[in-house]
């Protein structure tokens, strides 16, 4: 006899793209997970903007594949938390070199820099 696991266990094993897809299809749990996660990501980005006042923040990795859902939420949170001038002066964009290999590319860049 197979033990039935609650649906939340399935969500814990999902990849980012699957959570986005489930949310787009109206899954309430996936939508809540995305909203909460992106809210926290927005808070992190807002804190970085407040501390470092960068010209831009580049979002890469699997989460950046969420498109407007991701960037609209991040910008909403940044606009709520940051001073208006700081929020408006900082661009929040997708990584131009792709989203899947961002960590690997960063590690390679660090290795090259450290080897000199």
C-alpha positions as CSV (number, residue, x, y, z in Angstrom):
1,X,0.0,0.0,0.0
2,X,1.4,3.4,-1.0
3,X,1.4,6.2,1.5
4,X,-0.4,9.3,0.3
5,X,1.6,12.5,0.9
6,X,0.0,15.9,1.3
7,X,0.2,18.1,-1.8
8,X,2.6,20.4,0.0
9,X,5.3,17.7,-0.3
10,X,5.0,17.7,-4.0
11,X,5.5,21.5,-4.0
12,X,8.6,21.1,-1.9
13,X,10.1,18.9,-4.7
14,X,9.2,21.2,-7.6
15,X,11.6,23.3,-9.6
16,X,11.2,27.0,-9.9
17,X,9.7,26.8,-13.4
18,X,7.1,24.3,-12.2
19,X,6.0,26.6,-9.3
20,X,5.6,29.5,-11.8
21,X,3.6,27.2,-14.1
22,X,1.4,26.0,-11.3
23,X,0.7,29.5,-10.2
24,X,-0.2,30.5,-13.8
25,X,-2.6,27.7,-13.8
26,X,-4.3,29.0,-10.7
27,X,-2.8,26.8,-8.0
28,X,-3.4,28.7,-4.8
29,X,-0.5,27.2,-2.9
30,X,2.0,27.9,-5.7
31,X,0.7,31.4,-6.0
32,X,1.1,32.0,-2.2
33,X,4.6,30.5,-2.3
34,X,5.5,32.8,-5.2
35,X,4.0,35.9,-3.6
36,X,5.8,35.3,-0.3
37,X,9.1,34.4,-1.8
38,X,9.1,37.3,-4.2
39,X,8.1,39.7,-1.4
40,X,11.2,38.5,0.5
41,X,13.4,38.8,-2.6
42,X,12.0,42.3,-3.1
43,X,12.9,43.2,0.5
44,X,16.5,41.9,-0.1
45,X,16.8,44.0,-3.2
46,X,15.4,47.1,-1.5
47,X,17.9,46.6,1.3
48,X,20.7,46.4,-1.1
49,X,19.5,49.5,-2.9
50,X,19.2,51.4,0.4
51,X,22.7,50.3,1.5
52,X,24.7,50.5,-1.7
53,X,22.7,52.9,-3.9
54,X,23.6,50.9,-7.1
55,X,22.8,52.1,-10.6
56,X,21.3,48.7,-11.3
57,X,20.4,45.3,-9.8
58,X,20.8,42.3,-12.1
59,X,18.5,39.3,-11.4
60,X,19.7,35.9,-12.8
61,X,19.1,32.3,-12.2
62,X,15.9,30.3,-12.4
63,X,13.8,32.9,-10.7
64,X,14.5,35.4,-13.4
65,X,12.7,33.2,-15.9
66,X,9.5,34.2,-14.1
67,X,9.5,37.3,-16.1
68,X,7.0,40.1,-15.3
69,X,5.7,38.2,-12.3
70,X,9.1,38.4,-10.7
71,X,10.1,41.9,-11.8
72,X,6.8,43.6,-11.1
73,X,6.7,42.2,-7.5
74,X,10.3,43.2,-6.8
75,X,9.8,46.7,-8.2
76,X,6.6,47.0,-6.2
77,X,8.4,46.1,-3.0
78,X,11.4,48.3,-3.8
79,X,9.0,51.3,-4.5
80,X,7.3,50.7,-1.2
81,X,10.4,50.4,1.0
82,X,13.1,52.6,-0.6
83,X,13.2,56.3,-0.8
84,X,11.6,57.4,-4.1
85,X,14.8,58.8,-5.6
86,X,16.8,55.7,-4.9
87,X,14.1,53.4,-6.2
88,X,13.7,55.4,-9.4
89,X,17.4,55.7,-10.0
90,X,18.1,52.0,-9.8
91,X,17.3,49.7,-12.8
92,X,16.3,46.1,-12.0
93,X,17.0,43.9,-15.0
94,X,17.5,40.3,-16.1
95,X,21.0,38.9,-16.5
96,X,22.1,39.4,-20.1
97,X,24.4,36.4,-20.1
98,X,21.6,33.9,-19.5
99,X,20.0,32.6,-16.4
100,X,21.0,29.0,-16.0
101,X,24.8,29.4,-15.6
102,X,25.0,32.6,-13.5
103,X,26.5,30.8,-10.5
104,X,29.0,28.9,-12.6
105,X,30.0,32.0,-14.4
106,X,30.5,33.9,-11.2
107,X,32.6,31.1,-9.8
108,X,34.8,31.0,-12.9
109,X,35.2,34.8,-12.7
110,X,36.2,34.6,-9.1
111,X,38.7,31.9,-9.8
112,X,40.3,33.9,-12.6
113,X,40.5,37.0,-10.4
114,X,41.9,35.1,-7.4
115,X,44.5,33.3,-9.6
116,X,46.2,36.6,-10.6
